[in-house]
């Protein structure tokens, strides 16, 4: 007697059932991925930060290593501003929205990460200016935070560099807070600037041919620890 039941892998429009199922599953994954990308794109386009402090979650925030920058500049022979940066910067902020001026701020910068764009100059700075072996890190610890208005303030702290410690004042702008549209993680953004006399830290070589006043510009995104 001839059976009219289809074979388990009978072709469907030229495609076997197992293969057809795989194709459907693949298309479903692609579709979900596309939806996720669309949702992320919409989240980025509609992203908005708030400068209100109250809704910011309390906790420990650390700098996003891909979005933290410490730049420095000083005059070189009165021709131009010699400019460089530190490629590695670690910032830790213990934040309490109910007492923002009591927040604890610590910064650690490996001297070896100094980068001026010139390997020759970097080598000279690390050996003839900084005592890299004896003092491999630059550290800043905040002592006092003063709010000037809702978005601006001043941070006074101690800067330890090249074996010496002196006060440093930073002018700070709070750029805003929101959950990162790509990660969903609470994130804060800050800009800061300040000036120091490098000779105070034993780095006064070639003054006045090379300016002794160093200008600092800092940009940082801080993310909440899980």
N, C-alpha and C positions, 0 to 999 in steps of 0.2 A: 504494500500500500504506500502510495507516495505522500509524503508529508508536505503540508503547505506552510509550516513554520519557517521563519527566516533564520538563517544561520546567525550565531552570536555576533559575528563580525561582518555581517552583510553590508555591502557598500551603500551609503546614502548619498545620492548624487555624486557618485564617484569617490566618496571619502568614507573610510571605515569608521565605525562608531567610536572606537577608542581615540582615533586621530581627531574626529570631529569634536569630541569632548575636550580634548587638549586645546584645540583652537578656541572653543568657547571660553574655556578657563583663561587662556592667554588674553583674549579680548576683554574679558571681565577685569583682569588685573590692569591692563593698559588703561581701561576706562576709569578705574578707581584712581590710578596714578594721575591721570589727566585731571580728574576732579580735584584731587589733592593739590595739584599744581595751580589749578584755577582758584581754589580757595585761598592758597597762599598768596597768589598774585593779587586777589581782591583785598586780602588782609594788609598787604604792603601798600596798595594804592590808597586804602582808607586809613592807614596808620596815622595816629595823632598822639602827641605826648602832652602830658599835663604838668604844669609847674606848681601844682598844689602838693604840699608835703604830706598832708593828713592821710591820704589813701595809700601811701607807700608802705609795704609790709616791713616790719622790723626784722632784723637779722643781720647776718654777715654777708657783705657783698665783696666780690673779688673782680679785679679788672679782667675784661675779655682780652686775651692775649693778641687777638687779631684787630682789636680796636682800642689800643692804648698807645699814645705817642708822647715822648718827651723830647722836645727839640731845644737846642741851645744856639746862641749866636753871639758873636763879638767882632769888633772891628779888626781888620787885618791891614796894617800899614796905611790906614785911612783910605784904602782903595775900595774895600767892600766889606760886607758882613760875612765872616766865615761862619758857616752853618753846619751843624751836625745833629745827630740824634742817638738815642740808646734803643737798640732793637729789643732788649728784654726789660720789661718793667712789670713789677708785681705790686698791686695795690690791694690793701685789705681795709674795708670800712665796716665797723660795727655800728649799725645805724638804728636809732630809735626815733620814730616820727614824733613822739610826744615830747622829746627833748633833743632836737637835732643838734643843738650847740654842744651837747655832751657826747656826741658820737666820737668814737676812737678811729683815728686814721693812721695807717702805717704804709710806707712805701719802701720798696727794696729794688735797687737797680745794680746789676752786675756791671762793673767798669769794663769788663772784657767785651760787652755788647756795644761799646761806643762805635759809631759808624759815621764818618764824615764823607764817605764816598771815595776816599783816597786811602789805599792800604798803607802807603808810605807815611802819611800824616797820622793815621790811626796808630801805627806802630810807635811813632815818636811820642805821641800823647800818652800812650800807655806805659812807656818806659822812662821818658825824660820829664814828664809832668806828674802823672799818677804813680804811686808806689803800688802797682797792681798786686804783687805777691803778698805784701804786708796788709794791704787794705783793698780786698777784691770787690767790696760793695759800697754803694752810696745808699744811705738810709735817711729817711725823713719821718719824724714822728710829730704829729700835731699836738699842741698843748692847749691852744685856745681857738675857738671858732666864734666869729662874730657875724651876725646877720645884719646886712645893711638895708635890705628890703626882701621881697618875696623870692627874688632870684639871685641876688648878689651877696657876697660876703667876703670875709677875710679869714685866712687860716694862718695862725702864727705857730711855728714849731721849731724843732731843732734839726739841723741838717748835719749829719755826720759824713764827712768826705775826706779821704786822704789822711786819716788819722786825727782830724781836728773836727770839733763840733761847735757850730755857731748858729744863732737864730736866723730864720728865714721867714719872710712874710709873702704869702701868696694871695693874689686877688682872684676870687673864684666866682664863676657864673654857673648856676644850676640850669642846665638846658632843658631838663624835663624827665618825666617818668612815664613808663607804660610797659605792658608786657610786649616782649619782642614778637613781631608778627610772624617770624619764621620759626621761633623756638617755643614761644609761649611763656618764656621765663621773665619774671620781673626784672627790669633793667633801668638804670639811671644813667644820665649823661652829664658830664661836667667839662668846663673849660677853665683853665687857670693860667696866670702868668705872674712872673716875678723877676727880680734882679738880684745879683749878688756880686760882691767883689772877690774875684777868684784868689787874690793874694791872701785873703783871710784864711784860706784852706791850704796855704803853702803851694799854690799853683800860679804864682805871680811871675813866672819866667817871661822875659822879653817885654815886660811893661816898660815904657809906654808904646813901643812900636806896635805891639799887639794889645788891643784894648783890655783893660782889667775888669770892666763891667760885662758880666755875662747875662744875657737875657734868656729867660726860660719861657717856653710855651708848652702847655700840657693839654692834651685832649684824651678823655677817658670815658669808656662805657663800662659800668659796673653791674655785674649780674648777681642775683641772689643765690646763695648756696642752697642746694636741695635740702 
